[in-house]
Amino acid sequence: MKIRTRITLQFSIIVSVILITFSIIIYSLLSNFRQTEFLERLKDKALTSVKLLSDVDEVNNELLKIIDRNAVNPLPEEKVFIYDYTNKLVYSSLPEDKDEINKNILDKIRLEGEIQYSENDSESIGILFKGKYDRYVVVASAYDKYGLTKLNYLRNILISGDIVSVALIVLIGLFFSKQTLQPISNVVNQIDKITASNLSLRIDEGNAKDEIAQLAIKFNKMLERLDAAFEIQRSFVANASHELRTPLTTITGQLEVTLMKIDINDEGREVLKSLLIDIKQLNKLSNGLLDLAQANLDISEIKLSSIRIDELVGLTRAELLKRNKDYKVILNFNEFPDENWLILKANEQLLKSALLNVIENACKYSHDTTAKINLGFDEKFIYIDVFDNGIGITEEDLKHVFEPFYRANNVKSYKGHGIGLTLTKKIIELHDGVISINPEYREGTMVQIKIPHIV
C-alpha cells in the first residue's frame, strides 16, 4: 500500500471515528433527555389526576374523565389508571373501566414507590401516592409521538451528515496527503532521471532544514561517492582493456609466426602451442570483461540499430564454427514468420556476443559437440531456444549460474572463466529481454532467450 493511501486511510478512519462517536453521544444524550422530559410530564399528569380524585371531594370519576378529555395538549394515546390499596381499579381514563395493569407491576410499585417501564411503543410510570384518606397506585402511560419524531429526524440528519462528512474527509485526506508527500514525489521523480550515465545530476535539497531536505542532502552525497567510483571504474576498464589488448594481440601474433617456423623441435613447439592457447584464453577473458563492463551501461548510452535476428544468428553460427571446426550448430525455424517479426532494435555486437556465449556453451558441454537452435515468434517476442545433449545443470548450481565467475562443479574440467552467462544475462536484460534455463529438457539443457521485436 502506498504511503499516500495509508495516510489518507488512517486520517479518514481517525476523523470519521471521532465524528461518528460525537454523533452517537449527541443522539444518546438527546434520547435520554427526551425520555426524562416525557416521563416527567407523565408523572405530573399521574399526580394531578390522583390528587384531584383523592383530595378534592367535589371531583369524582365522571368529572375527572371530563377534565381529562378536555385537557389542553393531551399526550398521544394517554391513559391513566388509579388503584386503591386492595388493587381495585377506582379510576381509568379509558371510556370503559377495565383492569389493564398487571398485578405484578402494581405490587412492584407498592414495593419500590415509583417505577418506569415500557410496553410496545408506550412509556409508563407508576407511582405510590399517599392521599388524604387512602394509599393509591397511579399508572400513567402515553406514546411520545412528537419527541420520537424529532429524535428520528435528528438521527437521519446525523447519519446523512456523517456520510457526507466522511466523503469530504476522504477527499480532504487525499488532498492533504498529496500536498504532504509532494516533496517526496519530487525527489522520486528526480531520482528516476539519474542513471549510471548521468550520475552528475543532483536532486533538489529544498529548504535544507526539514527531514526530506536532509534525505536529499544525504542522497546527493551518496551520488557524489558513486559518481567518483563509476568514473574510476570507467577509466580503469577503458585503459586496462586497451593496455591489455595490444600486448596480448602482439604476443598471439608472435607465437603464431614462431610456430610457422620449421626449425623448432617438437618439445618447443608443444610449449609454444600451450602458450598460444593460454594467451587466447587470456585475450578472451579480457574481451569478456570489457563487454561485461559495457553491458552495465545505460541503454541510452549504447548505439542501437534495426537488425534481423535470423541474419544475426547465422553470423554468430558462422563465427563460432570458424573458431572451432569440431562444433556443429543446427538452425531450425519453428515456423517462418512475417518478415517484420524478424527485426528487432539492438546493439549488434553485444547481442552477437550474448548469443555466441550461449551457443558455444551448448556445443562445449554436449557429448557430440552439437547445438540445436530453434527460432520461434509471436506477436510480441522473438524466441531463441538453444539445446544441448550434455551434462546438464544441478538444481543447486542453477541458482548461481548467472553470478560472475561462478562455475558448477561438473564443468570444472572444461575451460572457461564463469562470466559468459553473466554477460549474456546483462545484455539480454539491456534489450528488455529475458533468459531462462531448463536443465531437464531432453536430458540436457535448454536455454531460452526472449526478446521483443519491432511491431
DOVEX-430666 format. One record per residue (C-alpha): residue number from 0; residue in one letter; x, y, z. Coordinates in pm, 1 decimal. Each point is the difference from the previous one (the first is absolute). Layout:
  pos  code        xx        yy        zz
  NUM     A         X         Y         Z
...
This chain:
  pos  code        xx        yy        zz
    0     M       0.0       0.0       0.0
    1     K     135.5     342.5     -94.0
    2     I      81.8     245.2     278.2
    3     R    -248.1     251.4    -140.7
    4     T    -278.3    -258.2      10.3
    5     R      96.7    -109.1     351.3
    6     I       9.4     357.2     131.3
    7     T    -335.4      77.9    -161.0
    8     L    -150.8    -318.5     142.5
    9     Q     132.9      60.3     350.3
   10     F    -105.2     366.1      -2.2
   11     S    -346.9     -86.9    -131.0
   12     I     -51.4    -279.6     254.1
   13     I     112.1     211.1     297.5
   14     V    -208.1     305.8     -89.7
   15     S    -299.5    -213.6    -102.4
   16     V       8.1    -192.6     328.7
   17     I      13.5     328.3     194.7
   18     L    -286.6     145.1    -206.3
   19     I    -218.9    -310.7      27.4
   20     T      73.8     -33.4     373.8
   21     F     -97.1     364.7      51.3
   22     S    -323.7     -58.1    -195.6
   23     I     -83.2    -308.3     207.3
   24     I      62.5     192.3     324.3
   25     I    -223.2     287.3    -114.3
   26     Y    -274.9    -242.5    -103.1
   27     S      24.8    -193.0     328.6
   28     L      -8.5     315.5     214.4
   29     L    -301.9     137.7    -183.4
   30     S    -171.5    -339.9      15.4
   31     N      49.3     -10.2     377.0
   32     F    -117.3     361.5      31.6
   33     R    -313.7     -76.0    -201.5
   34     Q     -82.7    -300.4     214.1
   35     T      62.1     185.4     326.4
   36     E    -207.6     297.2    -111.3
   37     F    -284.5    -220.7    -119.9
   38     L      -7.4    -204.0     317.5
   39     E     -11.0     321.6     205.3
   40     R    -305.9     105.1    -195.5
   41     L    -155.8    -341.5      60.9
   42     K      79.8      28.7     371.5
   43     D    -159.3     345.0      19.6
   44     K    -309.3    -134.4    -176.6
   45     A     -21.1    -302.2     230.9
   46     L      40.6     206.7     319.1
   47     T    -249.8     262.3    -117.1
   48     S    -263.8    -263.8     -72.5
   49     V      46.0    -190.5     326.8
   50     K       5.0     320.9     209.3
   51     L    -324.9     120.9    -155.6
   52     L    -166.6    -334.8      61.6
   53     S     122.2     -56.6     354.7
   54     D      30.6     347.5     153.2
   55     V    -277.2     200.1    -171.6
   56     D    -340.7    -114.9     123.3
   57     E    -187.1     162.5    -288.6
   58     V     189.0    -203.1    -263.3
   59     N    -121.5    -351.7     -79.5
   60     N      74.7    -245.4    -279.6
   61     E    -232.0     152.9    -254.4
   62     L     120.7     354.0      60.6
   63     L     363.0    -110.5     -15.1
   64     K     -64.8    -167.9    -335.1
   65     I    -157.1     320.6    -127.7
   66     I     305.0     195.1     118.8
   67     D     234.7    -251.3    -172.9
   68     R    -194.6      11.8    -325.6
   69     N       8.8     379.8      -7.4
   70     A     363.1      41.8     100.1
   71     V     211.9     236.8    -209.3
   72     N     275.6    -178.6    -202.6
   73     P     -70.8    -353.6     122.6
   74     L     269.8    -259.8     -53.9
   75     P     -55.7    -246.5    -288.2
   76     E    -163.2    -326.9     112.1
   77     E     -10.9     131.6     355.9
   78     K    -134.7    -235.0     265.9
   79     V     -28.7      41.6     377.4
   80     F     -93.9    -275.4     247.8
   81     I     -49.5      41.7     372.9
   82     Y     -21.5    -292.4     242.7
   83     D     -85.4      -6.6     368.0
   84     Y     187.6    -194.6     267.9
   85     T    -186.2    -322.2     -94.9
   86     N     112.1      35.1    -362.2
   87     K    -353.0      89.3    -100.1
   88     L     -21.3     229.4    -301.7
   89     V    -161.3     318.9     119.9
   90     Y      67.2     209.8    -309.1
   91     S      85.4     -53.6    -366.4
   92     S      25.4     266.9    -265.2
   93     L    -118.5    -250.3    -259.7
   94     P    -363.6       8.9    -105.3
   95     E     -61.8    -338.2     162.2
   96     D     139.8     -84.5     341.7
   97     K     214.0    -306.4     -30.0
   98     D     307.7    -121.1     176.4
   99     E     293.9      43.0    -238.8
  100     I     286.5     -13.1     248.8
  101     N     159.6    -329.5      98.6
  102     K     -20.9     -79.7     372.5
  103     N     376.3     -62.8      13.0
  104     I      63.8     353.9    -118.8
  105     L    -233.1     139.6     263.7
  106     D     179.9    -195.7     270.6
  107     K     332.9     124.3    -125.6
  108     I    -123.0     359.2      12.5
  109     R    -113.5     -45.6     360.6
  110     L     336.0    -151.2      85.6
  111     E     228.0     256.5    -173.7
  112     G    -222.5     308.4      19.0
  113     E      59.0      98.7    -366.0
  114     I      90.3    -193.9    -314.3
  115     Q      38.2      72.2    -369.6
  116     Y     -55.7    -255.2    -275.5
  117     S     -95.1     -32.3    -364.8
  118     E    -264.6    -205.9    -174.7
  119     N      -2.7     -17.0    -380.7
  120     D      45.8     360.7    -114.2
  121     S    -138.8     157.1     318.9
  122     E     199.6     112.7     301.8
  123     S    -148.1     -29.3     348.9
  124     I      64.7     122.0     351.9
  125     G    -150.0    -145.6     316.8
  126     I     -11.4     193.2     328.2
  127     L    -109.6     -86.8     352.8
  128     F    -204.1     301.3     124.3
  129     K    -101.2      61.6     361.2
  130     G    -325.9     190.6     -16.2
  131     K    -209.9     167.7     265.2
  132     Y    -203.3    -309.9      70.7
  133     D     175.8    -290.0    -168.8
  134     R     312.1    -132.5    -175.9
  135     Y     -32.6     -16.0    -376.2
  136     V     201.2    -140.2    -288.1
  137     V     -18.3     215.3    -309.6
  138     V     133.4    -108.3    -338.6
  139     A      25.0     239.5    -292.1
  140     S     111.0    -100.9    -349.8
  141     A      17.4     166.6    -341.6
  142     Y     180.7      -4.7    -332.4
  143     D     254.5     279.4     -51.4
  144     K     -85.9      55.5    -364.7
  145     Y     152.8     346.0     -30.9
  146     G     314.6     -73.8     200.0
  147     L      73.2    -320.3    -194.2
  148     T     -70.3     174.3    -331.5
  149     K     253.7     270.7      86.8
  150     L     248.8    -263.9     113.8
  151     N     -38.5    -197.0    -326.3
  152     Y      43.3     321.9    -196.6
  153     L     319.9      73.4     194.8
  154     R     122.8    -355.6     -64.4
  155     N     -55.3      35.0    -374.9
  156     I     179.4     335.1      -2.5
  157     L     295.9    -144.2     190.7
  158     I      25.4    -307.0    -226.7
  159     S     -21.6     208.0    -318.6
  160     G     241.8     255.2     139.0
  161     D     246.1    -273.3     101.1
  162     I     -10.8    -160.0    -346.7
  163     V      61.2     332.1    -172.4
  164     S     264.9      93.0     255.6
  165     V     186.3    -331.1     -41.2
  166     A       3.9      49.5    -377.6
  167     L     136.7     351.9      46.3
  168     I     254.3    -128.1     252.1
  169     V     128.3    -255.3    -254.0
  170     L      29.6     266.3    -270.8
  171     I     168.3     243.9     237.7
  172     G     228.8    -279.5     120.1
  173     L     102.1     -78.6    -358.3
  174     F      69.2     366.2     -66.8
  175     F     205.6      59.3     313.8
  176     S     189.6    -331.1     -31.9
  177     K      90.0      97.0    -354.9
  178     Q     114.0     342.1     118.2
  179     T     194.0    -155.3     287.6
  180     L     171.1    -260.8    -217.1
  181     Q      56.9     226.5    -299.6
  182     P     363.2      71.2     101.1
  183     I      62.6    -375.6      18.2
  184     S    -165.0     -49.6    -340.6
  185     N     225.8     271.4    -140.9
  186     V     303.7    -177.7     143.0
  187     V    -116.3    -333.5    -149.5
  188     N     -54.4     159.2    -343.6
  189     Q     346.7     152.7      12.2
  190     I     156.0    -330.2     108.6
  191     D    -166.4    -175.5    -297.0
  192     K     199.1     223.9    -234.0
  193     I     331.9    -100.8     154.6
  194     T     173.0    -292.1    -173.0
  195     A     351.6    -135.7     -23.0
  196     S      61.5     230.5    -296.3
  197     N     -99.7     325.7     175.1
  198     L     104.3     -38.0     362.7
  199     S      95.3     367.2      -5.1
  200     L    -368.5      92.2      45.5
  201     R    -108.5     101.5     349.1
  202     I    -340.6      19.3     162.2
  203     D    -148.4     321.0     140.3
  204     E      83.2      42.6     369.0
  205     G    -296.2     232.0      69.8
  206     N      31.9     214.7     311.1
  207     A     289.3    -214.6     129.2
  208     K    -172.6     -13.9     342.9
  209     D    -281.9    -252.9       9.9
  210     E      34.3    -380.9      -7.4
  211     I     -56.3     -27.4    -375.0
  212     A     267.1     258.7     -65.0
  213     Q     240.2    -192.7     224.5
  214     L     -80.2    -316.6    -198.1
  215     A      74.7     184.1    -325.7
  216     I     330.6     129.9     139.4
  217     K     107.6    -349.0     108.6
  218     F    -104.8    -144.9    -335.0
  219     N     197.4     262.9    -191.4
  220     K     309.0     -80.0     205.7
  221     M     -45.2    -367.0     -81.8
  222     L     -30.5      88.6    -370.2
  223     E     327.6     187.7      20.7
  224     R     172.0    -311.3     136.4
  225     L    -164.4    -221.3    -263.8
  226     D      91.6     241.2    -278.6
  227     A     362.2      -6.7     109.5
  228     A      -1.2    -380.7      21.1
  229     F    -162.4     -36.8    -344.4
  230     E     244.2     243.7    -152.6
  231     I     291.0    -199.2     139.5
  232     Q    -156.6    -321.3    -132.2
  233     R     -61.9     142.4    -348.7
  234     S     350.0     138.7     -17.1
  235     F     153.2    -326.5     118.5
  236     V    -200.5    -215.9    -243.0
  237     A      77.4     224.1    -295.1
  238     N     371.5      26.0      77.9
  239     A      46.9    -357.3     116.7
  240     S    -179.3    -149.9    -299.2
  241     H     210.6     206.6    -238.7
  242     E     322.0     -74.9     181.0
  243     L     -79.3    -371.4      17.6
  244     R    -127.1     -50.9    -353.6
  245     T     305.0     142.8    -174.0
  246     P     266.3    -220.6     163.0
  247     L    -225.8    -306.4      -5.1
  248     T     -64.4      43.0    -370.8
  249     T     371.5      51.9     -58.3
  250     I      92.6    -308.5     199.7
  251     T    -260.0    -208.3    -182.9
  252     G     132.5     111.5    -336.7
  253     Q     360.6     -67.2      96.7
  254     L     -81.6    -348.9     127.0
  255     E    -189.5     -86.5    -318.2
  256     V     287.9     125.2    -214.2
  257     T     249.8    -193.2     211.0
  258     L    -200.5    -319.6     -34.9
  259     M      17.0      35.9    -377.0
  260     K     376.1     -37.3       9.0
  261     I     127.2    -345.4     -81.4
  262     D     320.4       8.4     204.5
  263     I    -176.3     -47.1     335.2
  264     N      24.0    -336.7     166.9
  265     D    -312.3    -188.3     104.9
  266     E      39.2      77.9     370.3
  267     G      30.3     374.1     -64.4
  268     R    -295.3      -8.1    -239.0
  269     E    -221.5    -159.5     262.9
  270     V     100.7     262.6     254.3
  271     L     -80.6     278.8    -245.9
  272     K    -336.3    -156.9     -87.0
  273     S     -85.6     -15.1     369.3
  274     L     103.4     361.4      41.7
  275     L    -208.5      99.8    -302.1
  276     I    -307.5    -169.5     147.6
  277     D      52.5     176.3     333.7
  278     I      48.8     337.4    -169.3
  279     K    -317.9     -46.1    -201.8
  280     Q    -190.8     -87.6     317.9
  281     L     142.3     308.7     169.4
  282     N     -96.3     210.6    -301.1
  283     K    -350.8    -146.0      12.5
  284     L     -25.5      77.0     371.7
  285     S     114.0     358.5     -60.1
  286     N    -258.6      49.2    -274.9
  287     G    -269.7    -156.4     217.6
  288     L      73.1     232.9     290.3
  289     L     -13.6     298.8    -234.5
  290     D    -333.6    -115.5    -140.7
  291     L    -127.5     -57.7     353.5
  292     A      93.3     354.9      97.2
  293     Q    -174.1     133.1    -311.6
  294     A    -310.9    -207.9      75.2
  295     N     -29.7     177.8     334.8
  296     L     -47.9     334.4    -171.8
  297     D    -334.8     170.3     -49.7
  298     I    -181.0    -102.9    -319.9
  299     S     -10.3     366.7    -103.6
  300     E     380.1      -5.7     -17.9
  301     I      10.5    -293.2    -241.7
  302     K     -45.0      32.7    -374.4
  303     L    -303.6    -196.8    -121.2
  304     S    -100.6     -90.3    -353.4
  305     S    -262.8    -210.4    -175.8
  306     I     132.2    -350.1     -67.3
  307     R    -147.1    -328.1    -122.1
  308     I      22.3    -273.9     258.6
  309     D      43.0    -277.5    -260.5
  310     E     297.0     178.9    -154.1
  311     L     154.5      66.5     342.6
  312     V     -38.3    -365.7     103.7
  313     G     150.7    -105.5    -332.8
  314     L     301.5     229.8      44.5
  315     T      46.5    -122.9     357.9
  316     R     -15.3    -362.6    -116.2
  317     A     254.5      64.6    -274.5
  318     E     241.1     174.9     238.0
  319     L     -23.4    -281.2     254.6
  320     L      62.4    -270.2    -262.9
  321     K     295.2     199.5    -129.7
  322     R     149.1       8.2     350.1
  323     N     -49.5    -370.2      61.6
  324     K     -42.6    -234.8    -294.9
  325     D    -106.9    -288.7     225.9
  326     Y    -322.7     174.6     104.1
  327     K    -334.0     -60.0    -174.9
  328     V    -293.7     243.3       9.9
  329     I    -342.9     -90.9    -141.6
  330     L    -239.8     289.5     -62.9
  331     N    -376.5     -56.2     -29.3
  332     F    -301.7     229.5     -40.0
  333     N    -306.3    -122.4     186.5
  334     E    -204.0     190.3    -257.1
  335     F     131.4     263.3    -237.1
  336     P    -167.7     322.8     108.5
  337     D     -92.8     327.3    -158.2
  338     E     319.3     185.4     -91.4
  339     N     -78.6     284.9     243.3
  340     W       9.3    -244.5     291.7
  341     L     366.1     -75.1     -78.1
  342     I     114.2     357.1      69.0
  343     L      96.4     130.3     342.8
  344     K     169.8     307.3     139.2
  345     A     335.5    -100.5     145.5
  346     N     370.4      56.0      23.5
  347     E     129.7    -255.3    -249.5
  348     Q     338.3     -54.8     159.7
  349     L    -132.5     -48.6     354.1
  350     L    -289.0    -226.1    -102.3
  351     K     231.7    -200.5    -221.2
  352     S     233.9     -46.5     297.6
  353     A    -291.8    -122.5     214.7
  354     L    -115.0    -252.5    -260.4
  355     L     354.7    -114.8     -56.5
  356     N      42.3     -76.9     371.1
  357     V    -319.3    -207.4      15.2
  358     I      60.7    -194.9    -322.8
  359     E     366.6     -60.6      82.9
  360     N     -97.6    -136.4     343.9
  361     A    -252.5    -233.9    -162.7
  362     C     264.1    -136.4    -237.0
  363     K     267.7     -20.0     268.2
  364     Y    -211.0    -193.8     248.8
  365     S    -179.6    -229.4    -250.9
  366     H     128.6    -354.5     -25.4
  367     D      16.0      30.6    -379.1
  368     T      95.5     375.1      -3.5
  369     T    -332.1      76.0    -172.6
  370     A    -238.0     286.0      78.6
  371     K    -351.4      37.2    -136.1
  372     I    -161.9     341.2     -41.4
  373     N    -373.7      48.4     -45.9
  374     L    -136.4     342.8     -93.4
  375     G    -359.8      68.5     100.5
  376     F    -220.5     307.8     -20.1
  377     D    -324.7     145.8     124.8
  378     E    -161.1     342.1     -21.3
  379     K     236.3     153.8     255.4
  380     F     314.5    -209.8      39.8
  381     I     276.5    -186.2    -178.7
  382     Y      87.6    -331.5     167.2
  383     I     349.9    -145.9     -38.3
  384     D      17.3    -351.3     148.2
  385     V     346.5    -156.4      20.6
  386     F      18.3    -373.3      80.5
  387     D     286.3    -230.1      94.3
  388     N      15.8    -366.8      94.9
  389     G     273.3      43.9     253.9
  390     I      70.6     -27.1     369.9
  391     G    -289.6     217.7     120.8
  392     I     -14.7     228.9     303.2
  393     T     -82.1     -98.4     357.3
  394     E    -281.1     176.6     185.1
  395     E     248.0     155.2     241.9
  396     D     229.3     127.1    -277.7
  397     L    -299.1     140.0    -188.0
  398     K     -45.1     258.6     275.6
  399     H     348.0     142.1     -62.3
  400     V      70.1     -43.4    -372.2
  401     F     -51.0     371.1     -71.6
  402     E     240.4     111.7     272.2
  403     P     337.9     137.7    -120.1
  404     F     286.3    -253.7      -0.7
  405     Y    -222.4    -278.4     133.6
  406     R      71.4    -343.3    -147.3
  407     A    -199.5    -313.6      79.6
  408     N     182.0    -298.7     143.7
  409     N     -72.0    -217.9    -302.9
  410     V     167.2     243.6    -245.8
  411     K     327.2      57.2     183.7
  412     S     177.6    -220.3    -254.2
  413     Y    -117.8     224.6    -287.3
  414     K     185.0     319.0     -89.2
  415     G    -180.8     319.5      94.0
  416     H      -8.2     300.2     228.8
  417     G    -358.3      11.7     129.7
  418     I     -98.6     335.2    -150.0
  419     G    -174.6    -113.6    -319.7
  420     L    -351.1     -45.1     141.8
  421     T      38.3     306.0     222.3
  422     L      85.1     207.3    -306.0
  423     T    -280.9    -159.2    -203.4
  424     K    -263.8      70.6     267.7
  425     K     101.6     365.4      28.3
  426     I      -3.8      46.9    -379.8
  427     I    -341.2    -165.8     -36.6
  428     E    -147.3     209.1     282.7
  429     L     154.7     308.1    -159.2
  430     H    -218.9     -76.5    -303.7
  431     D    -314.2     -47.2     218.7
  432     G      26.3    -375.0     -44.0
  433     V      -3.6    -303.1     229.3
  434     I     230.0    -301.3      15.7
  435     S    -101.5    -324.1     170.4
  436     I     156.0    -344.4      37.3
  437     N    -172.0    -339.4       7.8
  438     P     261.2    -260.7      99.3
  439     E    -231.1    -300.8     -31.7
  440     Y    -104.1      49.1    -358.7
  441     R      62.9    -328.4    -189.7
  442     E     269.5     -96.4     253.1
  443     G     211.8     298.3     -91.9
  444     T     -52.5     374.7      31.7
  445     M    -220.1     248.3    -179.6
  446     V      79.0     369.5      18.0
  447     Q    -280.6     228.3    -117.7
  448     I      52.0     363.2     -92.4
  449     K    -310.5     215.3     -45.1
  450     I      41.1     346.6    -154.5
  451     P    -274.1     239.2    -120.0
  452     H       0.4      65.8    -372.7
  453     I    -101.6     314.0    -187.0
  454     V    -371.3     -17.6     -76.2
